[in-house]
Amino acid sequence: MKNPSFIIAKFNGICPQTGLQIKKGDTIVYFPKEKKAYHATSKNAEIVRGFCFSKTWGMIDKDY
């Protein structure tokens, strides 16, 4: 199973969480299991940034 990650959008779309427009070339967070892309300002993007930070710094909750 692949984990959510930040990628560059290949297509235009709408964030299902915020309703904001996603344009081709924008940075997004992609959830491969759901096959959904979220805007970089969404709550899901904030959570993924937190996981990335925790993993980078070897924090206890890195795999929570």
C-alpha positions in Angstrom: 0.0 0.0 0.0 1.3 3.4 -1.0 1.2 6.3 1.4 -0.2 9.7 0.6 2.5 12.1 -0.8 3.0 15.5 -2.3 3.1 15.5 -6.1 2.6 17.9 -9.0 -0.9 17.8 -10.4 -1.1 16.3 -13.9 -4.7 17.4 -14.5 -7.1 20.2 -13.5 -9.6 19.4 -10.8 -11.4 20.4 -7.7 -10.3 19.5 -4.2 -13.0 17.3 -2.6 -12.3 18.8 0.8 -12.0 22.5 0.2 -13.7 23.0 -3.1 -10.7 24.9 -4.4 -9.6 24.6 -7.9 -6.5 22.5 -8.6 -4.6 23.5 -11.8 -2.2 21.3 -13.7 1.3 22.0 -12.3 0.1 22.8 -8.7 1.5 21.0 -5.7 -1.1 18.7 -4.3 -1.3 15.8 -1.9 -2.4 12.6 -3.5 -4.0 9.6 -1.7 -3.4 6.6 -4.0 -5.7 4.3 -2.0 -8.6 6.7 -2.5 -7.4 7.9 -5.9 -8.1 11.5 -4.7 -6.1 14.7 -4.9 -6.3 17.4 -2.3 -5.3 21.1 -2.5 -2.1 22.0 -0.7 -4.1 24.2 1.8 -6.5 21.4 2.8 -6.6 19.7 6.2 -5.4 16.4 4.6 -2.3 18.2 3.2 -1.6 19.6 6.7 -1.8 16.1 8.2 0.6 14.7 5.6 3.0 17.6 6.2 3.0 16.6 9.9 3.7 13.0 9.1 6.6 14.0 6.8 8.0 16.3 9.5 7.8 13.5 12.2 9.4 11.0 10.0 12.2 13.3 9.0 13.1 14.1 12.6 12.7 10.6 13.8 9.8 11.4 16.2 8.0 8.7 18.1 4.7 9.2 16.2 6.3 9.0 12.7 4.3 5.8 11.8 1.2 6.6 13.8 
